[in-house]
Amino acid sequence: WQQEATQDIDAYVQDLREAQQAGLPVLIGIEMDWLPDRAAAIGQLLADHPFDLVLGSVHWIGELAIDDPDDPATAHIDDAQVWERYFEQLVAAARSGLYDVLAHPDLPKVFGHRLPESLSARIDDVVAAIAENAAGMDDHVFAVTEAVHIDFGRVFQELIDQHGLTLRNDECRGDKPLELGHVVTNLHRPPTEDEARP
């Protein structure tokens, strides 16, 4: 992160505040990693800035990065452990009260980590924790579900409806503006056979 996160957060916020003052319909938002041992520092940073929307995300389980293609978590632990520890951190992030929305609650699937059937019930724990803490959930779960057997979109939608959660579209990524809306047509359909292949 020290190599990549080189932009000035104060300048970023100021630019957006000026845009708001000029009448542009923009919000000041940030995607903030959940790091349990840095929760106090994260909370202070968020409190020090006028963010309208804070997306919480889990990319790390301990010292293992879920989405590092050069050093995948499964090089160190198996899929079941990846998912179990990922869900544990999602629940902890939701209960921290730091975030308005939890982003990509199915991140391991994007990197080919299969969710064992024995852990599928843990999805309910995640959604319940989000609902209990009044956080929304982005609809990344309706994007392509490659290399995973379970239909995340269907399962998450049922639980979201059950718990009365708000679904937000986080597919319009600020770090990749050219991908704006690139999966909109896929949001509310089950995966094709190719996408869900073993």
Buried (B, 14 or more C-beta within 10 A) or exposed (E): EEEEEEEEEEEEBEEBBEBBEEEEEEEBBBBBEBBBEEBEEBBEBBEEBEBEBBBBBBBBBEEBBBBEEEEBBBEEBEBBBBBBBBBBBBBBBBEBEBBBBBBBBBBBBBBEBBBBEEBBEBBBBBBBBBBEBEBBBBBBBBBBBBBBBBBBBBBBBEBBEEBEBEBBEBBEBEEEEEEEEEBEEBBEEEBEEEBBEE
